Amino acid sequence: MNSAITLHDLTFQWPDGTVALSAVNGTLAAGRTGLIGRNGAGKSTLLRLVTGALAPTAGRIVVSGEVGYLPQTLTLSHDLTLAGLLGIDGVLAAMRAIEDGEVDQEHFDVIGDDWDIEARADEALHRIGFTAADLDRSVTSVSGGEAMLIAITGLRLRRTPITLLDEPTNNLDRPTRALLADLVDDWPGTLVVVSHDLELLEHMDHTAELYAGRLTTFGGPYSAWKESLELEQAAAVQAARSAQQALKVEKRQRIEAETKLARRERTAKKTQNIPKILAGNRASKAQVSAGAMRSTLDGKVQSAQAAVDAADARVREEEHIHLTLPDPDVPRGRRLAVLRALGREIVIQGPERVALVGPNGSGKSTLVEELVQGRGGGELLTDRVGYLPQRLDGLDDGASSIENVRSVAPETPPGTIRNQLARLLLRGSSVDRPVGTLSGGERFRVSLAKLLLAEPAPQLLILDEPTNNLDLASVEQLAEALDAYRGALLIISHDQVFLERIGIDTVLALG
């Protein structure tokens, strides 16, 4: 198996001393690899280390060629064109300058061997529903999902030997995810994809997991890896039970032996009619024998305990976030918002649940943003609204998790905020780090904590693609919490299973 990326004792520590990765060894093979792991395991950090955006604290990374990278969150400025998003705007500008008669050598250097870039871009864009005629369009004219797909197409055009994609299916609807899967199936070169999208992970040749500070690889897609892991864990659980039972037996035998020794000692003390010298010899031999027996039995107990510890270490202990959403005290007949779209008017009242669905570019996020900002899309009839935007841009990246939460709950004691963040698996020094250094899943949990602790509790939660960046267990736990929430919900999501899980009352389909 050819190695595209090799890690040698890779360690990375944030400036505040928090260790993200410690002495990680392993390889990522040529071909397509799905990199999985719980939120905060260090997947995004590992990708940034491979690209060189971060420098290892210790250890080293060996790559077999140039690396292309799609970050988890795209930075999309308003003056960016689709050509810029593809990463070919500089080459196109140089070609147009030469066509206008400029002969500066710098233009030729920029173009290099890419004289056919516009034709290749047109061919690549056709696969995702665009053409070369769209190259000068502003990125603001496309949806977040379309922007993601265009950026991925740009990486294909650059033809780097190694490409890293961090959560590429975020914001993609089902048709667009199918287009991405087609791109992945014939991807040129090595591809490493960080994703929680089970369907996309089935298109991978290999599965790599970051767990408990170790990188392990498996030859096969996610479903085969999952089946192998479940068999391994079933065997580990059985081994742990057997080891625990063996330890109980050894401890019981140790207790029984001690009882026998005590009984023997009492019997010996009752025998007083033999010479003192003989009695002393017998006592000495008895003590030596008892000591040897205790040493042997203690050794067996210690060996059994070591076996238990080794078996327990093979059994995974999965942490779960514990969400308890506040009771917003919303009367069933209380009108909270009016949503206007497609000539329809939907009144959200009481604990009603409304889902906005539709393809990328149909205007779902725009409708919600306009509603929240009072620019149209309807009308908010309560000021107690919790809004979680798709791009999580409501956080101060330079502030810590605690500082971000305190901005909406200034009267809440810091200890209470720490406890709430701990329930969301944000603990220790991580809550004092700038949120800009956190993973997508961790940033989501900080945003969620802002909603949970807002004073007063929101009567209407508006969530735009809330399952983005969350691992599978966290999605399930979020669904459980929202299912029990007693306020109103307005949710944008492409995840049909998630919507069914939280009991949607009304569906408004755009596009």
N, C-alpha and C positions, 0 to 999 in steps of 0.2 A: 504494500500500500504506500503510494508516494505521499510524502508529507509536504503540504503547502505552507503550514505555519507550525513552528515548534517552540514550545515554551520551556525554558530552563530555569527552575527555581524562581519563577517570576513573583515578585513582591511589589505591591503598590500601597503606599500609605499617604493619606490626605494630610495637608499641612497641619491640621489640628491633632494629628497622631492616630486618627482612625484608620485601621488596617482594612483595606477593601479586598486585597488578594495577598495570600501568604505562601511563598515557596511552592507555587503551582507548577507542575510539570505535565507535559502532555503534547499531543500533536493533533492538528486538524488536517484531514486528508484532502488530496485533490478531489475535485468533483463537487457535489452539492451536500453541504452539512447544515443540519438544523441545530442551533445552539439553544439549549433550553435551561431552565432553572427558575427558582422562586424569585419574586421581586426582591432586589437588593443583594442577590447572590454575586453580582459583579460582572454580569454579561456585557452591559454597555461600557463599563470601565475597561474590560478586556478588549473590546473592539477599538476603543480610543487609544489604548496602548499599542495595539497592532498597527494602527494608522500613523503613530508617532505624535498624535495630538497630546498625549500624556507620556511622560518618561518614567520608566520603572524605578522604584526606590532601590531595588536590588534584582539580580537575575537578568536574563536577556531573552529577546524574541528573535527568532530567525525566520524570515519570510523568503519565499522562492521567487518573488517578483514584485513589481509595483502594485500598490493597493488602492482601490477605489472604495469610497465609503458613503453610505447614505445614513445620516444621523436619525435618531428617533424623532426629533422635532425639526422640521424644515424651517429655516429662517427666510421668510418671504417678504422682501421689501416691496413697496408699492411701485417702484420704478423698474422692477425686474420683469423682463420679457420671458416668453417661453424658450427663446433661444438661450437666454441666460440660465434658465432653469435646467436646460439640457447641457449647459456647460460649453456651448459652441459659439457664443456671441462674439468672442474675441477673434475666432477664426473667420466667421462671417464678415466681421468688420474689416479685417485685413484683406479679404478677397474683394470686397466692394471698393476698398481704397485703391487696390491695384487696377480694378476695372475702370476706375475714374482717372487712371493715368499715373498714380503715385508709384514710384519704383524703389522706395525705401527698403533696404535689406531686412529690416525688422519685420515688415509685413510677411515676407517669404519665410522667415524663421518661425513666425507664429503659425503659419499654415502647415509647414512641414510636409507630410505626405497626405494631408487631409483635403486635397483639392476636390474630392468627391463628397465632402461632408454634407452638402445640402441635399444631394440625391439620397445619401444613406439616411439622413435625418427624415426625409420625406417617406422613405420606405418604412423606417422604424415607427414613425408617428402614425402611419396608416394602420398599423397593428393595434393601436389603442384609440382609434377614432379621430385622429387629427391629421393635418397635412403640413407641408412646408409653408403653405400660405398663412399658417397660424404662428409662425416663428416670431413675428413682431408684436403679437398680442401681449397685453399686460397679464401678469400672473394673477392679478385680482379678478380677471374675467373667468377664471376656472375655479372649480371647487377644491377643497383640501385633498380629497381623494384623487382627483385628476392631476393635481400638482404633484402628488406623491408618485403616481404612475409615470408622469413625464420625467421626473427626476431619475427614476429607475431606468427609464429608456435612455436617458443621457449617459448613465454609467455603461450601458451596453455599447453605446456609440464610441465611448473612450477606449474600450477593449483592453482594460487593465487585466493582467494575469490573475489577480485576486480581487474579488469584490465582497464587501461586507454590507449587509442590509440590516438595519436595526428597526424591528417592528414595522415592516413595509406595508402590512395590510391595515394599519390604523386608518380609519376614515373611508375605507374602500367598501363600496356596495358589492353585492354578489356578482353582478356581471363584470365589474372591474377586477374583483379578486380572481375571476376566471381568466381574464386577460393577463394578470400577473403570473398565474400558474403556467400559462402558455410560454411566457417569457422565461420563466425559471426552467422549464423542461428542456429548452435548447440553449441554456446560458453558456456563452463561450468562456472557458477558463474555470477557475475555482470560485465557488460561491459559498459564503457563510451567512446564514440567515438566523437572526435572533427573532423568535416569534412564539406567541401563544396560540396561533391559529392552527388548529389541528389539521384542517384540510391542506393548508400549504405545507405543513411538516410531512405530509404523506408523499410529497414530491421530492423528498430528500434521499440521497444515497446513504448518508450516514447521520447518526444522531449523537451529539456531544452534550454532556450535562455538567454544569457547574453546581456542585452540591457539597456543603460542609467543607469548602475550601479546596476541593479536589476536582480535577477535570477528567472525566471518563468518556470514552468513545465506544460506539456500538455500530456495527455494520448493518444498517437497515433504517427504514423510516420510523417515525414516532410510534406507530401502532405496534410494530415488532419489538421496539425497545420497551414499550409499556408492558407488553405481555411477558417479556423476559424479566423485567423488574418485578412484576407481581409474583412470578414463580420464585424468584430469588428471595423476595420478602416473605412469602409464605414459608419457605424453607428456613429462613432466618428466625421467624417467629416460633416455628416448631422447635428449632434448635435451642432457642432461648428458654422455652418451656421445659424441655428435657434437661437442660443444664440447671435450671432452677430446682427441678424435682431432684436431681442428683445431689445438689447442695443440701436440700432438706434431709435427704437420707444420710449424708455424711454428718450433718449436725446432730441428727437424732442418734446415730451410732456413737458420736462423741459424748453425748449426754448419758447414754446407756453405759458406756465404758466408765465414765466418771462415777456413776452410781455403783457399779460393780467394785470399783477400786475403794470407794468409801465403805462399802459393806465388808470387803475383805480386811480393811484396816480395823474396823470395829471388832471383827472376829479375832484378829490377831491380838488386840489389846486385852481381850477376855482370857487369853491363854497366858497364865502367870506362873504355872508350875514347871517351867523349864529353866535351866541355868541362864544367867544374864548374858554370858558370852554368846551362847547359841541364839538367844532371843535377839541380841544385837545384830548378829550375822543375818538372821532371817529378815529383820527389819531393813537392813541395808540392801539386801538383795531385792526385797519387795519395792523399796524406793526406786532402785535402778530399773526394775521391770516396769513399774508404774510410769516412770519418766520416759522410758523408751516407747511405751504404749501411747502416752499423751503426745509425744513428738510425732509419732507415725500418724495418729488420728488428726492432729492439728495440721499436718502436712496435707492430708487428704482434703480437709475442709478448705484450706487455702487454695489448693489446686482446683477444687470444685468452684470456689468463688471466682478464681481467675477465668474459668471456663464460662461462668455466667456473664462476667464483664465483657469477655470477648464476643459472646453470642449477642448480648444486648447492643453492643456497638454496631452490629450488622443490621439491627432493626431501626428503621427510620422513625424519627419523631417529628411529624409535620406540625409546624405552628399554624395557628389560624387567627385571623383578625376577628375581633369581637366588636361588632357594631351594635350600638343601642341608640337609635335615633330618638330625639326628644319628642314628647307629645306636644304638638303645636296648638291643641285645643281648638280645632276647627269644627264649628257646627255644620251639620250635613247640608243645610240650605244656604250656607254663606257663599256668595259669589266672590271668586278670587281673581279671575281673569277672563277676558274675552279674546279669543283667537280668531283672526279673520284671514282666510286664504281660499283661493279657488271659488270665490263667490259664496263661500260658506262662512257662517259665524258659529263658533263653538264656545259655549260658556263652560268654564271650569269652575266647579263649585264643590264645597265640602271635600271629602277625601277621594275625589275622582282622579283617575289615572288616564292620561292621554298620551298616545305615542304618535310622533311624526316620523313617517317612513317615506322612502323614495330613493331614486338613483342619485349618484353624485351629480352635483350641479343643479339639482331641482330647487334649491333655495331654502332648504330646511334650516341650516344654521343662520342664514341671513334673516329669515322670518323671526327666529327666536331672539337674535341680537337686537333687531328693531323693536320687538316687544319689550325687552328688558330696558332698552335705552329710551323708550317712549317716542320712537321715530316712525311708528306705524306697526303693522302686523297685528294690531289689536290694542288692547288696553289692560294694564294691570290695575286691579281693584283693591290690592293690599300692598303695603310697603314691606311686608315681612316675606321677602322672596330670597331664596338661596339659589344662586346661579353658578353652575359649573361648566365653563366653556370648553369647547373641544380641545383647544390648544393649551389649556391650563395657564393662560396668560394673566390670571388674577393674582399671581404670586410675585413677591419681591425677591428676585433671585439672589440679591446680596444680603438678605436678612435670613435669620435662622428659622427653623420650623416653629419654634415657640414664639418668636417675634411676629411671624406671619399670622398665627392664630390670635395672638393678643391684639392685633390690629382691629379685629372684629369683636373681641371679648375683653376689653380693657379691665373690667372688674373681676375677671376670673383669676384666681390665684395661679401663679406659675406651676405649683405642684399639681393642681387639678389638670392643667394643660398637659403636663408631662405624663400623668396617668392616662389621659385620653389618647395621647400619641402612642403610649406603650401598648394600649389595646389594639392599636393599628399597626403594631410591630415596628414602631419607630422608637428606639430606646437608646439609652446611654448618650454618648457624645454625638451621635448622629443628629439629635434634635437641636444641637447647638451649631451644626455646620450650615453654611449658606445653602439654601435649597437649590441653587444653581448647580451644586455638585451631586445632587441626588438623582437616582434613576427615575424613569418615567413612572413606574409603579409607586415609588416612594413619594414623588411629587403629587401624584393623584391622592394619596392618603393624607398628605398635608392639606390639600385643597378640600378634601372631605372633612377633615377635622375643623376647618374654618366654617363649614356649614353646620357641623354638629354643635359647635360651641358658640355660634353667633347668638348675640343677645339683642332682642328676644329670639326664640326659636322660630325658624321660617315656617310659614303656613303653606307655602308653595315651593317645591323644589323643581328647578329646571336643570336638567342634566343633558349635555350634548355628548353623545358617544361615551358614556361613563365606563364602559368595559375596556376601552383602549388602554394598553400598557399593563393590564392586570393579568396575573397568572390565573390558571383555571380555578384553583381553590378560592382565590379572592373574589372572582366573579360570582361564584356560588354563594359566598358569604355576603356579598353586597346584595344579591338577589334576596336572600333571607331577610336582611335588614329592611330593604325597601318594601318587601311583602308585608312586614309588620308595621310600617310607618303609617301614622294616622292622619297625615296631611295630604295635600294634593301633589300629584306628580305630572310633569310635562317632560317627556323623554324622547330624544332622538337616538335611534339605534338601528344598526343593520343586523343585530343579533336576535333572530327570531326566537330562539330558545330562551334567551334572557327575558324578552318581552312577555313571553307566555308565563315564565316563572313568577313575574311580579304582578300578574293579574290586571292587564290593561283593559279598561272599560271602553275607550274610544280610540279608533285608529284613523288618522288623517294622512292620506297618501298624496304626496306631491309628485309632479312630473308624469 
